[in-house]
């Protein structure tokens, strides 16, 4: 197995053909993009095997991470997920049909969304599968390297996106900052 990856080859080619340019950013950006595609494909494959799509898992996860009774208003969910009220409504309809959430209209024209026991079981089971699989993907790094990488990535994310939710990789809307 070669010790050179795609990014190394791209850098070498640019250095050969345009020595006046500094392609060193490729060492990071190309690798992050490549890993994002790999992680995204792995996550979609895992979720498909669990019978759930990324949007519904995001919804269940957002509710599950709340303290009991695992509830948020539709407005809070939309803001937390960084999506429109129409998009959250579609997700809620699908989750409600599966018995994973309930919706309770409030007096102030808001709707309280609560995770059901069935929804909690799905969220817990899928989250465990995700974390186990992610751990397998990251096994090439020792704990210290993982912590270092996590800190470096946090620095980049905070600088470039803050804590704004970013769409799933591959949708074409990852960097819509307007």
N, C-alpha and C positions, 0 to 999 in steps of 0.2 A: 504494500500500500504506500503510495506517494505521500510525502509530507507537505505537498503543495495542493491547495484547493483552488477553486474557481477564482476567488479574489486574488490569490497570488498570481495566477495566469493573466488576469486582467491588468493588474499593476505592472507586471513585466512587459506586457504588450504596449501599454501606454508609455512606459519608460523607454522602450525601444523606438517607438514611432514618434513620440513627442517628448523628448527629454526636457523640454522647457516647462512642462506641466508637472504639478505635484499631485499624483493620483493616490496619495496615502490614505485619503478618506475612504477609498474603496475597501481598505482592510477592515473597516468597521461597518460602513453603511451596507455594503454588499452582503457581508456575513449576517448582519442583523436582519436584513430583508429575506435572505435565504432561510434563516432559522424561523422567522415569522411565518413563512410559507409552510415549512415543515411542521411547526407547532400547530398552525391553523388546520392543516390537513389531518394531523393526528387527532386534534380535538374534535373535528367534524366526524371523523371515522368512529371515534370512541362514542360520541353522543348518538350517532346513527345506530350503533350497536346496542345502545341503551334505550332506543326508541324515543329520543327527544332531540329537538333541534336547538341550536345555540341561543336563539331568541327566548324560547321557553325556559331554558336553563338559567339564562340571565334573570328572568322574571322570578323564578322559584328561588334562586340564590339570593336575590335582593330581599325577598320576604323572609327567607330562612335566617338571614344574618341579623334580622331585627330581634329585639328581645320579645319574649312571649307577650302578646298572642300572635306575633309574627304578622303584623298588619301595617299597611301604609295606605294613604289616599292615592287615588289615581294620579293626581297632580304630583305628589311626592315620588311615585314610581317613575313617571315620565321624566322628571328632573334628574332623578338618581341614575336612570338608564341613558339619559341624554337623547331621548327620542320624543317625537310629537305625541300629543294626546290621542290622535287617530291611530298611531302605531301601537301605543300601549293598549288601546281599546281592542285591537285585533288580537294581541297576545292574550289579553284577559279572556276574551271569548273562547279562544282555543283551550286555555288552562281551565276555565270553568266547565267546558264540555267534558273534560277529562276528570272532573271532580277534584282538581288540585287546589282551587281557590274558591272563595265565596265573595260576593260583592254585596255590600250593605249601604244603600243610600243614606246619607246623613242629612240633617235639617238644613245645612248651609250650602246645599247644591253640590256637595262633594260626595264621593263614593269611597267607602273604606273597603280595601281589599285585604282579605285574611287568608293565610295559608291553611289548608285543611290538613288533617292527619295524613291523608293519602299524599298530598303535595309535599309534606314534610318528609315522608318516607322516600319519595322519589328524589327530592333535593339531597337528602342525606346519602342515599345510595349512589347517586351519580357523582356527587362531590367526592366521595371516598374513591370512586373509580378514577376520577380525574386526577386527584392528588397522587394516587398510587402510580398511575401511568406517567404523570409529569416527573415523579421521582425516578422512574426508570429512565426517562429521556435525559435527565440531568445527572445520571449516575457517573458519567465520565468526569465530573468535577467533584473534588473533595469538598467537605463542608466549608472550609476557609475560602476556597475559590468561589463557591456559590455565594457566600456572604459578600465577597468583594465584587463579584459581577452584579449582584442585586443592588449594591450601593451605587455602583457606576451607572447602571441603568436608571435607577431612581433619579440621580442627578440629571441625566439627559432628559428623562420624561418631564421632570418638574420645569426644566428650562424651556423645553419645546412645546409642551401641552398643558402644563399645570396639572390640575386633577380633573380636567375635562374628559368625559368618557369618549373613547375612540371606537368607531365601528369595527366589526370583525375584519381581519385581514382578508383582502381579496374582493371586497365589495366595491372598491373604487371611491369610497367616501372617507377613507382613513384620515385624511388631512384637511377636511373641510373646516377651516378655522374662521370662516366669515360669520 
